[in-house]
Amino acid sequence: MMTKLTFAVVITVLSTMPSAQAQQLQARECNASNIAFVAEAIAKMPEGKQKKTASDEISAASEKLATGQTDECKDHLLKASLQTK
């Protein structure tokens, strides 16, 4: 479950993005293909705090997918995706 602060950050980011890009982030399903896509983007990021956060979030998304916790997986996948922007 997202905290109020995380939710506020996501809303702020989404409200400043072009609508097509925001819809893409909102609509991203948690599946192996989408996790791999975001993981590939993370691999291309320069080393630093943002990459570390994205890596932690994509790992959490993978773990949640493996245990069938799709809502939690979506949350982590979204957080990882936002770090790659």
N, CA, C and O of each residue as an XYZ file, in Angstrom:
340
protein
N       0.846     -1.177      0.000
C       0.000      0.000      0.000
C       0.892      1.241      0.000
O       1.904      1.297      0.698
N       0.505      2.208     -0.777
C       1.309      3.428     -0.862
C       1.033      4.324      0.343
O      -0.098      4.425      0.819
N       2.087      4.967      0.818
C       1.915      5.927      1.891
C       1.330      7.206      1.308
O       1.327      7.398      0.092
N       0.839      8.070      2.171
C       0.262      9.332      1.700
C       1.294     10.168      0.962
O       0.974     10.791     -0.050
N       2.521     10.191      1.450
C       3.577     10.969      0.802
C       3.895     10.397     -0.576
O       4.012     11.142     -1.549
N       4.034      9.078     -0.660
C       4.309      8.448     -1.952
C       3.181      8.735     -2.924
O       3.425      9.063     -4.085
N       1.958      8.614     -2.461
C       0.797      8.878     -3.307
C       0.829     10.323     -3.800
O       0.559     10.587     -4.972
N       1.159     11.253     -2.913
C       1.213     12.665     -3.291
C       2.304     12.903     -4.343
O       2.107     13.683     -5.276
N       3.433     12.244     -4.195
C       4.515     12.384     -5.170
C       4.075     11.826     -6.518
O       4.301     12.452     -7.554
N       3.453     10.662     -6.510
C       2.988     10.055     -7.759
C       1.976     10.968     -8.445
O       2.055     11.175     -9.655
N       1.036     11.510     -7.693
C       0.023     12.405     -8.259
C       0.690     13.645     -8.852
O       0.331     14.083     -9.945
N       1.655     14.206     -8.135
C       2.355     15.386     -8.626
C       3.093     15.076     -9.927
O       3.019     15.843    -10.887
N       3.801     13.955     -9.954
C       4.546     13.581    -11.158
C       3.583     13.342    -12.318
O       3.805     13.825    -13.428
N       2.526     12.601    -12.055
C       1.574     12.302    -13.126
C       0.879     13.553    -13.638
O       0.576     13.650    -14.828
N       0.626     14.503    -12.764
C      -0.072     15.719    -13.196
C       0.814     16.626    -14.044
O       0.313     17.477    -14.779
N       2.135     16.445    -13.943
C       3.044     17.272    -14.734
C       3.510     16.576    -16.007
O       4.246     17.159    -16.803
N       3.086     15.339    -16.202
C       3.487     14.575    -17.375
C       2.458     14.748    -18.488
O       1.289     15.019    -18.213
N       2.878     14.596    -19.729
C       1.900     14.554    -20.812
C       0.936     13.395    -20.550
O       1.339     12.362    -20.014
N      -0.323     13.561    -20.921
C      -1.329     12.569    -20.558
C      -1.037     11.181    -21.111
O      -1.325     10.198    -20.428
N      -0.489     11.053    -22.290
C      -0.192      9.729    -22.847
C       0.849      9.011    -21.997
O       0.735      7.811    -21.745
N       1.864      9.751    -21.559
C       2.904      9.149    -20.725
C       2.328      8.768    -19.362
O       2.665      7.710    -18.831
N       1.482      9.594    -18.796
C       0.854      9.297    -17.509
C      -0.029      8.062    -17.625
O      -0.028      7.218    -16.729
N      -0.773      7.945    -18.700
C      -1.633      6.786    -18.882
C      -0.806      5.523    -19.005
O      -1.200      4.470    -18.504
N       0.341      5.617    -19.671
C       1.198      4.451    -19.807
C       1.661      3.967    -18.432
O       1.668      2.764    -18.169
N       2.044      4.891    -17.559
C       2.484      4.497    -16.225
C       1.334      3.925    -15.410
O       1.512      2.938    -14.696
N       0.168      4.529    -15.508
C      -0.972      4.047    -14.752
C      -1.434      2.683    -15.243
O      -1.868      1.857    -14.441
N      -1.349      2.432    -16.536
C      -1.903      1.222    -17.123
C      -0.931      0.049    -17.079
O      -1.311     -1.066    -17.437
N       0.281      0.260    -16.660
C       1.278     -0.805    -16.700
C       0.869     -1.948    -15.771
O       0.784     -1.778    -14.555
N       0.621     -3.103    -16.361
C       0.277     -4.288    -15.591
C       1.536     -4.894    -15.009
O       2.632     -4.716    -15.541
N       1.371     -5.598    -13.933
C       2.519     -6.261    -13.337
C       2.625     -7.660    -13.933
O       1.880     -8.571    -13.573
N       3.565     -7.800    -14.849
C       3.855     -9.101    -15.446
C       5.346     -9.154    -15.758
O       6.047     -8.146    -15.674
N       5.813    -10.328    -16.113
C       7.255    -10.520    -16.340
C       7.778     -9.633    -17.458
O       8.903     -9.139    -17.387
N       6.971     -9.430    -18.484
C       7.394     -8.605    -19.611
C       7.611     -7.151    -19.189
O       8.624     -6.548    -19.544
N       6.681     -6.594    -18.443
C       6.809     -5.203    -17.996
C       7.941     -5.042    -16.990
O       8.639     -4.029    -16.996
N       8.124     -6.027    -16.135
C       9.236     -5.973    -15.187
C      10.564     -5.993    -15.952
O      11.481     -5.242    -15.619
N      10.668     -6.838    -16.961
C      11.892     -6.903    -17.764
C      12.143     -5.591    -18.501
O      13.284     -5.140    -18.601
N      11.078     -4.980    -19.017
C      11.206     -3.707    -19.722
C      11.774     -2.624    -18.800
O      12.688     -1.893    -19.180
N      11.224     -2.529    -17.590
C      11.694     -1.519    -16.638
C      13.106     -1.871    -16.160
O      13.940     -0.981    -15.994
N      13.377     -3.146    -15.940
C      14.718     -3.566    -15.509
C      15.764     -3.195    -16.553
O      16.884     -2.818    -16.208
N      15.401     -3.301    -17.820
C      16.322     -2.908    -18.892
C      16.614     -1.404    -18.838
O      17.753     -0.975    -19.020
N      15.582     -0.625    -18.589
C      15.770      0.829    -18.466
C      16.642      1.160    -17.259
O      17.472      2.068    -17.316
N      16.452      0.423    -16.173
C      17.251      0.640    -14.963
C      18.718      0.321    -15.243
O      19.605      1.046    -14.793
N      18.978     -0.749    -15.976
C      20.360     -1.144    -16.287
C      21.095     -0.056    -17.052
O      22.317      0.052    -16.947
N      20.376      0.744    -17.814
C      20.982      1.813    -18.605
C      21.192      3.104    -17.814
O      21.828      4.036    -18.307
N      20.666      3.162    -16.599
C      20.784      4.377    -15.781
C      22.203      4.521    -15.235
O      22.889      3.525    -15.002
N      22.639      5.768    -15.031
C      23.937      5.962    -14.380
C      23.850      5.542    -12.909
O      22.786      5.594    -12.293
N      24.979      5.131    -12.372
C      25.023      4.730    -10.964
C      24.623      5.909    -10.085
O      24.941      7.060    -10.387
N      23.926      5.609     -9.000
C      23.534      6.647     -8.068
C      22.318      6.234     -7.260
O      21.827      5.110     -7.365
N      21.848      7.164     -6.457
C      20.736      6.884     -5.559
C      19.462      6.513     -6.327
O      18.731      5.611     -5.918
N      19.202      7.197     -7.420
C      17.993      6.943     -8.200
C      18.013      5.513     -8.776
O      16.994      4.822     -8.769
N      19.158      5.090     -9.263
C      19.280      3.734     -9.801
C      19.123      2.706     -8.688
O      18.492      1.668     -8.887
N      19.688      2.984     -7.528
C      19.572      2.072     -6.380
C      18.113      1.925     -5.983
O      17.639      0.812     -5.756
N      17.398      3.041     -5.899
C      15.984      3.005     -5.545
C      15.186      2.219     -6.584
O      14.349      1.385     -6.237
N      15.453      2.494     -7.850
C      14.750      1.786     -8.924
C      15.039      0.290     -8.863
O      14.135     -0.525     -9.044
N      16.281     -0.072     -8.613
C      16.660     -1.486     -8.517
C      15.961     -2.174     -7.352
O      15.488     -3.303     -7.482
N      15.899     -1.492     -6.220
C      15.201     -2.049     -5.057
C      13.715     -2.240     -5.358
O      13.130     -3.258     -4.989
N      13.111     -1.266     -6.026
C      11.683     -1.340     -6.340
C      11.386     -2.439     -7.358
O      10.381     -3.137     -7.227
N      12.235     -2.603     -8.362
C      11.981     -3.640     -9.366
C      12.182     -5.022     -8.745
O      11.488     -5.969     -9.113
N      13.113     -5.145     -7.815
C      13.288     -6.419     -7.103
C      12.050     -6.745     -6.272
O      11.588     -7.885     -6.242
N      11.525     -5.731     -5.603
C      10.314     -5.932     -4.808
C       9.130     -6.305     -5.701
O       8.313     -7.152     -5.339
N       9.045     -5.669     -6.867
C       7.970     -5.993     -7.811
C       8.070     -7.453     -8.246
O       7.059     -8.153     -8.314
N       9.257     -7.901     -8.533
C       9.469     -9.297     -8.947
C       9.053    -10.275     -7.845
O       8.413    -11.294     -8.106
N       9.426     -9.945     -6.621
C       9.059    -10.798     -5.484
C       7.542    -10.853     -5.308
O       6.975    -11.921     -5.074
N       6.897     -9.706     -5.421
C       5.440     -9.664     -5.263
C       4.741    -10.421     -6.388
O       3.738    -11.094     -6.149
N       5.258    -10.318     -7.607
C       4.681    -11.057     -8.730
C       4.794    -12.554     -8.476
O       3.849    -13.301     -8.728
N       5.942    -12.992     -7.981
C       6.179    -14.414     -7.732
C       5.230    -14.987     -6.679
O       4.914    -16.176     -6.695
N       4.783    -14.127     -5.768
C       3.874    -14.591     -4.711
C       2.416    -14.266     -5.011
O       1.540    -14.493     -4.175
N       2.156    -13.732     -6.209
C       0.778    -13.471     -6.611
C       0.163    -12.210     -6.019
O      -1.056    -12.042     -6.059
N       0.979    -11.329     -5.476
C       0.487    -10.087     -4.874
C       0.528     -8.983     -5.925
O       1.413     -8.127     -5.907
N      -0.444     -9.012     -6.845
C      -0.390     -8.141     -8.017
C      -0.557     -6.661     -7.695
O       0.093     -5.827     -8.326
N      -1.401     -6.312     -6.741
C      -1.556     -4.890     -6.405
C      -0.258     -4.311     -5.859
O       0.150     -3.213     -6.240
N       0.386     -5.053     -4.965
C       1.659     -4.596     -4.414
C       2.729     -4.563     -5.502
O       3.577     -3.672     -5.524
N       2.680     -5.536     -6.395
C       3.622     -5.576     -7.515
C       3.469     -4.325     -8.376
O       4.466     -3.714     -8.762
N       2.231     -3.941     -8.678
C       1.982     -2.736     -9.478
C       2.561     -1.502     -8.808
O       3.152     -0.648     -9.469
N       2.391     -1.409     -7.485
C       2.925     -0.259     -6.750
C       4.445     -0.162     -6.914
O       4.977      0.908     -7.209
N       5.132     -1.282     -6.722
C       6.593     -1.282     -6.835
C       7.041     -1.043     -8.278
O       8.039     -0.364     -8.520
N       6.302     -1.601     -9.227
C       6.644     -1.394    -10.634
C       6.499      0.076    -11.017
O       7.330      0.618    -11.746
N       5.451      0.712    -10.529
C       5.258      2.137    -10.794
C       6.384      2.960    -10.178
O       6.923      3.861    -10.821
N       6.736      2.653     -8.942
C       7.825      3.387     -8.291
C       9.138      3.219     -9.053
O       9.892      4.178     -9.216
N       9.409      2.004     -9.516
C      10.635      1.763    -10.289
C      10.577      2.549    -11.604
O      11.566      3.162    -12.006
N       9.437      2.530    -12.262
C       9.270      3.243    -13.528
C       9.513      4.738    -13.363
O      10.161      5.369    -14.198
N       8.993      5.288    -12.294
C       9.147      6.729    -12.061
C      10.616      7.103    -11.862
O      11.021      8.208    -12.220
N      11.410      6.208    -11.301
C      12.830      6.495    -11.092
C      13.595      6.547    -12.420
O      14.653      7.171    -12.499
N      13.071      5.902    -13.454
C      13.775      5.868    -14.736
C      13.498      7.098    -15.583
O      14.117      7.262    -16.634
N      12.592      7.964    -15.162
C      12.215      9.146    -15.945
C      13.155     10.297    -15.685
O      12.988     11.373    -16.260
